[in-house]
Amino acid sequence: MAVLDRIGPVTAIDPIGVDAIDIGGLNTIRRLAVDLRGLPGDSPHALRLSMVADVLRRSVELLGAGPPTSIEVGDGTRSTISASARDALWIGGPTVRTSSARQARAALDGPADVVVTAAGVRSAPADGVPGRRVLPVGPVIAPSRVAAALAEMLAGDEALAARPALLPVPAGRPAALS
């Protein structure tokens, strides 16, 4: 209270315009690609990668730049995140799903501003998704019993508890669950 007494009454707040906010170039992201190729669908690593991309997408949208076009590139159904896992973890779906980098390039109409990809899982350069910036997401290291518990959480009412377990470390580093 003493601090407020010293400041005096606040008569007006001068808001910062949304267009003035630029945190590390986030408001320049218009096309976001998520490359899930080489990862099994609903695996902890694929879920973490999708969550990181979703946080990035939501951040861009909240800064007032509007939602970026998001492309998910997978190996057909093998590396697709299921609708139930997306719903359970509150992961927004992509604008377009494709099964090849060629289709992604066509859908993006140019290179992605950011490609979120699995660290350590490399595709052939000719088949890569073009992007101005690449955000590698580290794997999830978990004993089989923990991975099984994670799958059980996704099927139950405790699915959102998996978000803080998979996101607390910087994206490029492995997330170790125990």
Secondary structure, 3 states (H helix, E strand, C coil): CHHHHHHCCCCCCCCCCHHHCCCCCHHHCCEEEEECCCCCCCCHHHHHHHHHHHHHHHHHHHHHHCCCEEEEECCCCCCCCCHHHHHHHCCCCCCEEECCHHHHHHHHCCCEEEEEEECCCCCCHHHCCCEEEEEEECCEECCHHHHHHHHHHHHCCCHHHHHHHHCCCCCCCCEECC
